[in-house]
């Protein structure tokens, strides 16, 4: 792995209080990065681990600096206030990770509009809005990146028929990648998507999938290792891509993926949207 390439880089991560967002924050902290822990959990959850404050402490223990910011990514005022706090505290923004996401896997007739609106607000609108708020600051960075945790645009009908609303919302994030990468290519801002080859052992998978799928998952550090490799790339050379964690890490010399398995030796479960 590269050494300290993200030292003093300012990284704004949404949904960073647990799961993949937390893992990316901790991986970047090892380099001495300055990380905005932006999430809506500021008090301990009855069943889910992690708050913006516990993750901030973990970041500091790992060698980074942290700014915990209470953020509901659906709220425009809160988004702009969070970006302003980040710039005031650390002097700018070098990287935005749009990790916050909402999931509800159901067919059309079983999807309440409240759930539909939540997924579109968190997945599509927030990705667009957080990018919009950060881009003026990213333009001033030497190696600016936006990383969206969203899948490749696979238009096979099978990915739409069982959970249309969720699929559309995640593809909306991916369309942000496609459009922003081209729109800001000349400004040197890299915009890429990252998606896992297998399901990842997060709270979202534990809640939304059967236990056997959770047991057939990889740990979130495969995503944080892949994210690190993307975010330390030259932003003018690596943009507009839909990276798959395993495939991308192979290009960076990783060949043994057994350490990422929650249960080494067990068959892995392929993630959604990948044929």
C-alpha positions as protocol buffer text, in pm:
chain_id: "A"
residue {
  index: 1
  type: UNK
  ca { x: 0 y: 0 z: 0 }
}
residue {
  index: 2
  type: UNK
  ca { x: 103 y: 363 z: -48 }
}
residue {
  index: 3
  type: UNK
  ca { x: 246 y: 547 z: 251 }
}
residue {
  index: 4
  type: UNK
  ca { x: 91 y: 865 z: 392 }
}
residue {
  index: 5
  type: UNK
  ca { x: -37 y: 990 z: 57 }
}
residue {
  index: 6
  type: UNK
  ca { x: -341 y: 1137 z: 228 }
}
residue {
  index: 7
  type: UNK
  ca { x: -157 y: 1319 z: 505 }
}
residue {
  index: 8
  type: UNK
  ca { x: -335 y: 1648 z: 580 }
}
residue {
  index: 9
  type: UNK
  ca { x: -588 y: 1587 z: 302 }
}
residue {
  index: 10
  type: UNK
  ca { x: -938 y: 1699 z: 404 }
}
residue {
  index: 11
  type: UNK
  ca { x: -1194 y: 1425 z: 346 }
}
residue {
  index: 12
  type: UNK
  ca { x: -1570 y: 1478 z: 385 }
}
residue {
  index: 13
  type: UNK
  ca { x: -1748 y: 1143 z: 435 }
}
residue {
  index: 14
  type: UNK
  ca { x: -2126 y: 1112 z: 460 }
}
residue {
  index: 15
  type: UNK
  ca { x: -2274 y: 827 z: 659 }
}
residue {
  index: 16
  type: UNK
  ca { x: -1940 y: 785 z: 835 }
}
residue {
  index: 17
  type: UNK
  ca { x: -2065 y: 672 z: 1176 }
}
residue {
  index: 18
  type: UNK
  ca { x: -2062 y: 302 z: 1084 }
}
residue {
  index: 19
  type: UNK
  ca { x: -2011 y: 45 z: 811 }
}
residue {
  index: 20
  type: UNK
  ca { x: -1819 y: 122 z: 495 }
}
residue {
  index: 21
  type: UNK
  ca { x: -1805 y: 496 z: 565 }
}
residue {
  index: 22
  type: UNK
  ca { x: -1637 y: 434 z: 900 }
}
residue {
  index: 23
  type: UNK
  ca { x: -1389 y: 190 z: 745 }
}
residue {
  index: 24
  type: UNK
  ca { x: -1291 y: 439 z: 475 }
}
residue {
  index: 25
  type: UNK
  ca { x: -1244 y: 706 z: 742 }
}
residue {
  index: 26
  type: UNK
  ca { x: -1018 y: 482 z: 950 }
}
residue {
  index: 27
  type: UNK
  ca { x: -812 y: 375 z: 647 }
}
residue {
  index: 28
  type: UNK
  ca { x: -751 y: 738 z: 552 }
}
residue {
  index: 29
  type: UNK
  ca { x: -678 y: 829 z: 914 }
}
residue {
  index: 30
  type: UNK
  ca { x: -372 y: 602 z: 908 }
}
residue {
  index: 31
  type: UNK
  ca { x: -215 y: 851 z: 666 }
}
residue {
  index: 32
  type: UNK
  ca { x: -289 y: 1144 z: 895 }
}
residue {
  index: 33
  type: UNK
  ca { x: -589 y: 1273 z: 698 }
}
residue {
  index: 34
  type: UNK
  ca { x: -832 y: 1531 z: 831 }
}
residue {
  index: 35
  type: UNK
  ca { x: -1175 y: 1376 z: 822 }
}
residue {
  index: 36
  type: UNK
  ca { x: -1523 y: 1522 z: 854 }
}
residue {
  index: 37
  type: UNK
  ca { x: -1740 y: 1253 z: 1013 }
}
residue {
  index: 38
  type: UNK
  ca { x: -2078 y: 1361 z: 873 }
}
residue {
  index: 39
  type: UNK
  ca { x: -2373 y: 1148 z: 983 }
}
residue {
  index: 40
  type: UNK
  ca { x: -2703 y: 1170 z: 1165 }
}
residue {
  index: 41
  type: UNK
  ca { x: -2614 y: 948 z: 1461 }
}
residue {
  index: 42
  type: UNK
  ca { x: -2489 y: 1165 z: 1747 }
}
residue {
  index: 43
  type: UNK
  ca { x: -2633 y: 950 z: 2027 }
}
residue {
  index: 44
  type: UNK
  ca { x: -2586 y: 576 z: 2077 }
}
residue {
  index: 45
  type: UNK
  ca { x: -2836 y: 368 z: 1879 }
}
residue {
  index: 46
  type: UNK
  ca { x: -3015 y: 88 z: 2070 }
}
residue {
  index: 47
  type: UNK
  ca { x: -2897 y: -182 z: 1825 }
}
residue {
  index: 48
  type: UNK
  ca { x: -2637 y: -26 z: 1593 }
}
residue {
  index: 49
  type: UNK
  ca { x: -2283 y: 60 z: 1695 }
}
residue {
  index: 50
  type: UNK
  ca { x: -2118 y: 394 z: 1629 }
}
residue {
  index: 51
  type: UNK
  ca { x: -2181 y: 768 z: 1654 }
}
residue {
  index: 52
  type: UNK
  ca { x: -2005 y: 1061 z: 1493 }
}
residue {
  index: 53
  type: UNK
  ca { x: -1816 y: 1107 z: 1820 }
}
residue {
  index: 54
  type: UNK
  ca { x: -1703 y: 747 z: 1867 }
}
residue {
  index: 55
  type: UNK
  ca { x: -1575 y: 735 z: 1508 }
}
residue {
  index: 56
  type: UNK
  ca { x: -1401 y: 1072 z: 1552 }
}
residue {
  index: 57
  type: UNK
  ca { x: -1217 y: 925 z: 1852 }
}
residue {
  index: 58
  type: UNK
  ca { x: -1121 y: 616 z: 1649 }
}
residue {
  index: 59
  type: UNK
  ca { x: -987 y: 841 z: 1372 }
}
residue {
  index: 60
  type: UNK
  ca { x: -771 y: 1032 z: 1619 }
}
residue {
  index: 61
  type: UNK
  ca { x: -645 y: 707 z: 1771 }
}
residue {
  index: 62
  type: UNK
  ca { x: -551 y: 589 z: 1420 }
}
residue {
  index: 63
  type: UNK
  ca { x: -342 y: 900 z: 1356 }
}
residue {
  index: 64
  type: UNK
  ca { x: -584 y: 1135 z: 1183 }
}
residue {
  index: 65
  type: UNK
  ca { x: -774 y: 1448 z: 1277 }
}
residue {
  index: 66
  type: UNK
  ca { x: -1153 y: 1446 z: 1300 }
}
residue {
  index: 67
  type: UNK
  ca { x: -1441 y: 1688 z: 1291 }
}
residue {
  index: 68
  type: UNK
  ca { x: -1768 y: 1521 z: 1391 }
}
residue {
  index: 69
  type: UNK
  ca { x: -2064 y: 1697 z: 1229 }
}
residue {
  index: 70
  type: UNK
  ca { x: -2429 y: 1609 z: 1281 }
}
residue {
  index: 71
  type: UNK
  ca { x: -2575 y: 1585 z: 932 }
}
residue {
  index: 72
  type: UNK
  ca { x: -2902 y: 1473 z: 780 }
}
residue {
  index: 73
  type: UNK
  ca { x: -2805 y: 1463 z: 412 }
}
residue {
  index: 74
  type: UNK
  ca { x: -3166 y: 1538 z: 316 }
}
residue {
  index: 75
  type: UNK
  ca { x: -3142 y: 1884 z: 471 }
}
residue {
  index: 76
  type: UNK
  ca { x: -2992 y: 2147 z: 238 }
}
residue {
  index: 77
  type: UNK
  ca { x: -2912 y: 2392 z: 516 }
}
residue {
  index: 78
  type: UNK
  ca { x: -2736 y: 2125 z: 721 }
}
residue {
  index: 79
  type: UNK
  ca { x: -2530 y: 2017 z: 419 }
}
residue {
  index: 80
  type: UNK
  ca { x: -2408 y: 2369 z: 349 }
}
residue {
  index: 81
  type: UNK
  ca { x: -2344 y: 2432 z: 719 }
}
residue {
  index: 82
  type: UNK
  ca { x: -2141 y: 2109 z: 742 }
}
residue {
  index: 83
  type: UNK
  ca { x: -1930 y: 2207 z: 440 }
}
residue {
  index: 84
  type: UNK
  ca { x: -1875 y: 2553 z: 588 }
}
residue {
  index: 85
  type: UNK
  ca { x: -1766 y: 2400 z: 921 }
}
residue {
  index: 86
  type: UNK
  ca { x: -1524 y: 2172 z: 738 }
}
residue {
  index: 87
  type: UNK
  ca { x: -1367 y: 2459 z: 548 }
}
residue {
  index: 88
  type: UNK
  ca { x: -1348 y: 2678 z: 859 }
}
residue {
  index: 89
  type: UNK
  ca { x: -1184 y: 2399 z: 1060 }
}
residue {
  index: 90
  type: UNK
  ca { x: -945 y: 2253 z: 801 }
}
residue {
  index: 91
  type: UNK
  ca { x: -910 y: 2523 z: 533 }
}
residue {
  index: 92
  type: UNK
  ca { x: -1071 y: 2344 z: 239 }
}
residue {
  index: 93
  type: UNK
  ca { x: -1195 y: 2010 z: 106 }
}
residue {
  index: 94
  type: UNK
  ca { x: -988 y: 1768 z: -103 }
}
residue {
  index: 95
  type: UNK
  ca { x: -1215 y: 1464 z: -117 }
}
residue {
  index: 96
  type: UNK
  ca { x: -1588 y: 1395 z: -90 }
}
residue {
  index: 97
  type: UNK
  ca { x: -1713 y: 1041 z: -26 }
}
residue {
  index: 98
  type: UNK
  ca { x: -2086 y: 1007 z: -89 }
}
residue {
  index: 99
  type: UNK
  ca { x: -2140 y: 699 z: 125 }
}
residue {
  index: 100
  type: UNK
  ca { x: -2474 y: 773 z: 295 }
}
residue {
  index: 101
  type: UNK
  ca { x: -2743 y: 548 z: 153 }
}
residue {
  index: 102
  type: UNK
  ca { x: -3095 y: 422 z: 219 }
}
residue {
  index: 103
  type: UNK
  ca { x: -3215 y: 77 z: 121 }
}
residue {
  index: 104
  type: UNK
  ca { x: -3559 y: -86 z: 101 }
}
residue {
  index: 105
  type: UNK
  ca { x: -3580 y: -401 z: -107 }
}
residue {
  index: 106
  type: UNK
  ca { x: -3939 y: -454 z: -221 }
}
residue {
  index: 107
  type: UNK
  ca { x: -4149 y: -478 z: -534 }
}
residue {
  index: 108
  type: UNK
  ca { x: -4354 y: -185 z: -658 }
}
residue {
  index: 109
  type: UNK
  ca { x: -4683 y: -267 z: -481 }
}
residue {
  index: 110
  type: UNK
  ca { x: -4502 y: -326 z: -152 }
}
residue {
  index: 111
  type: UNK
  ca { x: -4303 y: -1 z: -158 }
}
residue {
  index: 112
  type: UNK
  ca { x: -4462 y: 281 z: 47 }
}
residue {
  index: 113
  type: UNK
  ca { x: -4401 y: 624 z: -106 }
}
residue {
  index: 114
  type: UNK
  ca { x: -4241 y: 727 z: 222 }
}
residue {
  index: 115
  type: UNK
  ca { x: -3968 y: 468 z: 155 }
}
residue {
  index: 116
  type: UNK
  ca { x: -3943 y: 572 z: -210 }
}
residue {
  index: 117
  type: UNK
  ca { x: -3893 y: 935 z: -106 }
}
residue {
  index: 118
  type: UNK
  ca { x: -3634 y: 842 z: 156 }
}
residue {
  index: 119
  type: UNK
  ca { x: -3422 y: 648 z: -95 }
}
residue {
  index: 120
  type: UNK
  ca { x: -3436 y: 923 z: -355 }
}
residue {
  index: 121
  type: UNK
  ca { x: -3363 y: 1192 z: -96 }
}
residue {
  index: 122
  type: UNK
  ca { x: -3064 y: 1010 z: 54 }
}
residue {
  index: 123
  type: UNK
  ca { x: -2924 y: 830 z: -250 }
}
residue {
  index: 124
  type: UNK
  ca { x: -2983 y: 1064 z: -546 }
}
residue {
  index: 125
  type: UNK
  ca { x: -3057 y: 1410 z: -409 }
}
residue {
  index: 126
  type: UNK
  ca { x: -2795 y: 1403 z: -135 }
}
residue {
  index: 127
  type: UNK
  ca { x: -2523 y: 1278 z: -370 }
}
residue {
  index: 128
  type: UNK
  ca { x: -2603 y: 1563 z: -610 }
}
residue {
  index: 129
  type: UNK
  ca { x: -2637 y: 1819 z: -330 }
}
residue {
  index: 130
  type: UNK
  ca { x: -2323 y: 1726 z: -136 }
}
residue {
  index: 131
  type: UNK
  ca { x: -2125 y: 1725 z: -460 }
}
residue {
  index: 132
  type: UNK
  ca { x: -2267 y: 2063 z: -556 }
}
residue {
  index: 133
  type: UNK
  ca { x: -2174 y: 2207 z: -215 }
}
residue {
  index: 134
  type: UNK
  ca { x: -1819 y: 2067 z: -218 }
}
residue {
  index: 135
  type: UNK
  ca { x: -1718 y: 2127 z: -582 }
}
residue {
  index: 136
  type: UNK
  ca { x: -1623 y: 2497 z: -537 }
}
residue {
  index: 137
  type: UNK
  ca { x: -1376 y: 2385 z: -269 }
}
residue {
  index: 138
  type: UNK
  ca { x: -1261 y: 2076 z: -459 }
}
residue {
  index: 139
  type: UNK
  ca { x: -1165 y: 2300 z: -751 }
}
residue {
  index: 140
  type: UNK
  ca { x: -896 y: 2452 z: -527 }
}
residue {
  index: 141
  type: UNK
  ca { x: -744 y: 2115 z: -435 }
}
residue {
  index: 142
  type: UNK
  ca { x: -431 y: 1972 z: -599 }
}
residue {
  index: 143
  type: UNK
  ca { x: -583 y: 1623 z: -636 }
}
residue {
  index: 144
  type: UNK
  ca { x: -960 y: 1645 z: -585 }
}
residue {
  index: 145
  type: UNK
  ca { x: -1185 y: 1339 z: -579 }
}
residue {
  index: 146
  type: UNK
  ca { x: -1553 y: 1256 z: -543 }
}
residue {
  index: 147
  type: UNK
  ca { x: -1625 y: 890 z: -471 }
}
residue {
  index: 148
  type: UNK
  ca { x: -1983 y: 761 z: -487 }
}
residue {
  index: 149
  type: UNK
  ca { x: -2071 y: 427 z: -331 }
}
residue {
  index: 150
  type: UNK
  ca { x: -2291 y: 315 z: -618 }
}
residue {
  index: 151
  type: UNK
  ca { x: -2306 y: 37 z: -877 }
}
residue {
  index: 152
  type: UNK
  ca { x: -2220 y: 15 z: -1245 }
}
residue {
  index: 153
  type: UNK
  ca { x: -2515 y: 104 z: -1469 }
}
residue {
  index: 154
  type: UNK
  ca { x: -2637 y: -244 z: -1556 }
}
residue {
  index: 155
  type: UNK
  ca { x: -2965 y: -205 z: -1743 }
}
residue {
  index: 156
  type: UNK
  ca { x: -3061 y: -572 z: -1744 }
}
residue {
  index: 157
  type: UNK
  ca { x: -3431 y: -588 z: -1650 }
}
residue {
  index: 158
  type: UNK
  ca { x: -3370 y: -846 z: -1378 }
}
residue {
  index: 159
  type: UNK
  ca { x: -3213 y: -580 z: -1158 }
}
residue {
  index: 160
  type: UNK
  ca { x: -3528 y: -369 z: -1176 }
}
residue {
  index: 161
  type: UNK
  ca { x: -3811 y: -619 z: -1137 }
}
residue {
  index: 162
  type: UNK
  ca { x: -3772 y: -706 z: -768 }
}
residue {
  index: 163
  type: UNK
  ca { x: -3673 y: -370 z: -618 }
}
residue {
  index: 164
  type: UNK
  ca { x: -3743 y: -101 z: -877 }
}
residue {
  index: 165
  type: UNK
  ca { x: -3733 y: 198 z: -642 }
}
residue {
  index: 166
  type: UNK
  ca { x: -3403 y: 102 z: -481 }
}
residue {
  index: 167
  type: UNK
  ca { x: -3242 y: 24 z: -816 }
}
residue {
  index: 168
  type: UNK
  ca { x: -3348 y: 357 z: -965 }
}
residue {
  index: 169
  type: UNK
  ca { x: -3216 y: 544 z: -662 }
}
residue {
  index: 170
  type: UNK
  ca { x: -2875 y: 374 z: -666 }
}
residue {
  index: 171
  type: UNK
  ca { x: -2849 y: 419 z: -1043 }
}
residue {
  index: 172
  type: UNK
  ca { x: -2926 y: 786 z: -983 }
}
residue {
  index: 173
  type: UNK
  ca { x: -2608 y: 805 z: -777 }
}
residue {
  index: 174
  type: UNK
  ca { x: -2420 y: 636 z: -1060 }
}
residue {
  index: 175
  type: UNK
  ca { x: -2560 y: 882 z: -1312 }
}
residue {
  index: 176
  type: UNK
  ca { x: -2414 y: 1157 z: -1092 }
}
residue {
  index: 177
  type: UNK
  ca { x: -2078 y: 986 z: -1138 }
}
residue {
  index: 178
  type: UNK
  ca { x: -2121 y: 973 z: -1514 }
}
residue {
  index: 179
  type: UNK
  ca { x: -2231 y: 1335 z: -1548 }
}
residue {
  index: 180
  type: UNK
  ca { x: -2007 y: 1502 z: -1291 }
}
residue {
  index: 181
  type: UNK
  ca { x: -1696 y: 1322 z: -1417 }
}
residue {
  index: 182
  type: UNK
  ca { x: -1743 y: 1467 z: -1763 }
}
residue {
  index: 183
  type: UNK
  ca { x: -1867 y: 1806 z: -1649 }
}
residue {
  index: 184
  type: UNK
  ca { x: -1567 y: 1864 z: -1422 }
}
residue {
  index: 185
  type: UNK
  ca { x: -1301 y: 1672 z: -1613 }
}
residue {
  index: 186
  type: UNK
  ca { x: -1135 y: 1994 z: -1727 }
}
residue {
  index: 187
  type: UNK
  ca { x: -1124 y: 2116 z: -1366 }
}
residue {
  index: 188
  type: UNK
  ca { x: -928 y: 1805 z: -1271 }
}
residue {
  index: 189
  type: UNK
  ca { x: -1192 y: 1670 z: -1032 }
}
residue {
  index: 190
  type: UNK
  ca { x: -1208 y: 1292 z: -1043 }
}
residue {
  index: 191
  type: UNK
  ca { x: -1553 y: 1144 z: -996 }
}
residue {
  index: 192
  type: UNK
  ca { x: -1579 y: 767 z: -964 }
}
residue {
  index: 193
  type: UNK
  ca { x: -1811 y: 499 z: -828 }
}
residue {
  index: 194
  type: UNK
  ca { x: -1710 y: 203 z: -614 }
}
residue {
  index: 195
  type: UNK
  ca { x: -1920 y: -111 z: -561 }
}
residue {
  index: 196
  type: UNK
  ca { x: -1843 y: -445 z: -397 }
}
residue {
  index: 197
  type: UNK
  ca { x: -1812 y: -772 z: -587 }
}
residue {
  index: 198
  type: UNK
  ca { x: -1977 y: -949 z: -291 }
}
residue {
  index: 199
  type: UNK
  ca { x: -2215 y: -845 z: -20 }
}
residue {
  index: 200
  type: UNK
  ca { x: -2041 y: -664 z: 265 }
}
residue {
  index: 201
  type: UNK
  ca { x: -2101 y: -748 z: 631 }
}
residue {
  index: 202
  type: UNK
  ca { x: -2265 y: -422 z: 736 }
}
residue {
  index: 203
  type: UNK
  ca { x: -2573 y: -342 z: 942 }
}
residue {
  index: 204
  type: UNK
  ca { x: -2765 y: -277 z: 619 }
}
residue {
  index: 205
  type: UNK
  ca { x: -2696 y: -629 z: 495 }
}
residue {
  index: 206
  type: UNK
  ca { x: -2774 y: -775 z: 836 }
}
residue {
  index: 207
  type: UNK
  ca { x: -3115 y: -604 z: 837 }
}
residue {
  index: 208
  type: UNK
  ca { x: -3215 y: -644 z: 472 }
}
residue {
  index: 209
  type: UNK
  ca { x: -3080 y: -987 z: 380 }
}
residue {
  index: 210
  type: UNK
  ca { x: -3110 y: -1337 z: 530 }
}
residue {
  index: 211
  type: UNK
  ca { x: -2847 y: -1440 z: 785 }
}
residue {
  index: 212
  type: UNK
  ca { x: -2688 y: -1685 z: 540 }
}
residue {
  index: 213
  type: UNK
  ca { x: -2611 y: -1397 z: 303 }
}
residue {
  index: 214
  type: UNK
  ca { x: -2449 y: -1199 z: 584 }
}
residue {
  index: 215
  type: UNK
  ca { x: -2239 y: -1504 z: 666 }
}
residue {
  index: 216
  type: UNK
  ca { x: -2135 y: -1528 z: 300 }
}
residue {
  index: 217
  type: UNK
  ca { x: -2011 y: -1167 z: 293 }
}
residue {
  index: 218
  type: UNK
  ca { x: -1677 y: -993 z: 305 }
}
residue {
  index: 219
  type: UNK
  ca { x: -1572 y: -740 z: 566 }
}
residue {
  index: 220
  type: UNK
  ca { x: -1591 y: -369 z: 491 }
}
residue {
  index: 221
  type: UNK
  ca { x: -1214 y: -322 z: 482 }
}
residue {
  index: 222
  type: UNK
  ca { x: -1201 y: -453 z: 123 }
}
residue {
  index: 223
  type: UNK
  ca { x: -1404 y: -145 z: 29 }
}
residue {
  index: 224
  type: UNK
  ca { x: -1187 y: 88 z: 234 }
}
residue {
  index: 225
  type: UNK
  ca { x: -869 y: -55 z: 78 }
}
residue {
  index: 226
  type: UNK
  ca { x: -1016 y: -9 z: -271 }
}
residue {
  index: 227
  type: UNK
  ca { x: -1136 y: 342 z: -186 }
}
residue {
  index: 228
  type: UNK
  ca { x: -790 y: 433 z: -59 }
}
residue {
  index: 229
  type: UNK
  ca { x: -631 y: 323 z: -386 }
}
residue {
  index: 230
  type: UNK
  ca { x: -880 y: 529 z: -586 }
}
residue {
  index: 231
  type: UNK
  ca { x: -845 y: 839 z: -370 }
}
residue {
  index: 232
  type: UNK
  ca { x: -464 y: 834 z: -392 }
}
residue {
  index: 233
  type: UNK
  ca { x: -474 y: 814 z: -773 }
}
residue {
  index: 234
  type: UNK
  ca { x: -406 y: 1111 z: -1000 }
}
residue {
  index: 235
  type: UNK
  ca { x: -745 y: 1281 z: -1033 }
}
residue {
  index: 236
  type: UNK
  ca { x: -672 y: 1385 z: -1391 }
}
residue {
  index: 237
  type: UNK
  ca { x: -606 y: 1027 z: -1496 }
}
residue {
  index: 238
  type: UNK
  ca { x: -868 y: 826 z: -1305 }
}
residue {
  index: 239
  type: UNK
  ca { x: -1222 y: 958 z: -1350 }
}
residue {
  index: 240
  type: UNK
  ca { x: -1561 y: 845 z: -1477 }
}
residue {
  index: 241
  type: UNK
  ca { x: -1511 y: 483 z: -1370 }
}
residue {
  index: 242
  type: UNK
  ca { x: -1743 y: 230 z: -1210 }
}
residue {
  index: 243
  type: UNK
  ca { x: -1492 y: 34 z: -1004 }
}
residue {
  index: 244
  type: UNK
  ca { x: -1560 y: -305 z: -848 }
}
residue {
  index: 245
  type: UNK
  ca { x: -1356 y: -349 z: -529 }
}
residue {
  index: 246
  type: UNK
  ca { x: -1197 y: -685 z: -608 }
}
residue {
  index: 247
  type: UNK
  ca { x: -1126 y: -607 z: -974 }
}
residue {
  index: 248
  type: UNK
  ca { x: -966 y: -273 z: -893 }
}
residue {
  index: 249
  type: UNK
  ca { x: -751 y: -412 z: -612 }
}
residue {
  index: 250
  type: UNK
  ca { x: -622 y: -678 z: -851 }
}
residue {
  index: 251
  type: UNK
  ca { x: -489 y: -398 z: -1074 }
}
residue {
  index: 252
  type: UNK
  ca { x: -301 y: -269 z: -769 }
}
residue {
  index: 253
  type: UNK
  ca { x: -131 y: -600 z: -699 }
}
residue {
  index: 254
  type: UNK
  ca { x: -371 y: -760 z: -451 }
}
residue {
  index: 255
  type: UNK
  ca { x: -421 y: -1132 z: -525 }
}
residue {
  index: 256
  type: UNK
  ca { x: -516 y: -1288 z: -191 }
}
residue {
  index: 257
  type: UNK
  ca { x: -869 y: -1190 z: -91 }
}
residue {
  index: 258
  type: UNK
  ca { x: -921 y: -1458 z: 174 }
}
residue {
  index: 259
  type: UNK
  ca { x: -847 y: -1217 z: 456 }
}
residue {
  index: 260
  type: UNK
  ca { x: -1154 y: -1013 z: 363 }
}
residue {
  index: 261
  type: UNK
  ca { x: -1398 y: -1304 z: 404 }
}
residue {
  index: 262
  type: UNK
  ca { x: -1618 y: -1292 z: 712 }
}
residue {
  index: 263
  type: UNK
  ca { x: -1599 y: -1672 z: 710 }
}
residue {
  index: 264
  type: UNK
  ca { x: -1283 y: -1779 z: 524 }
}
residue {
  index: 265
  type: UNK
  ca { x: -1345 y: -2072 z: 293 }
}
residue {
  index: 266
  type: UNK
  ca { x: -1722 y: -2023 z: 277 }
}
residue {
  index: 267
  type: UNK
  ca { x: -1881 y: -1949 z: -64 }
}
residue {
  index: 268
  type: UNK
  ca { x: -1929 y: -1575 z: -119 }
}
residue {
  index: 269
  type: UNK
  ca { x: -2257 y: -1410 z: -218 }
}
residue {
  index: 270
  type: UNK
  ca { x: -2242 y: -1181 z: -521 }
}
residue {
  index: 271
  type: UNK
  ca { x: -2379 y: -830 z: -468 }
}
residue {
  index: 272
  type: UNK
  ca { x: -2672 y: -674 z: -652 }
}
residue {
  index: 273
  type: UNK
  ca { x: -2635 y: -535 z: -1006 }
}
residue {
  index: 274
  type: UNK
  ca { x: -2343 y: -759 z: -1104 }
}
residue {
  index: 275
  type: UNK
  ca { x: -2397 y: -1028 z: -1367 }
}
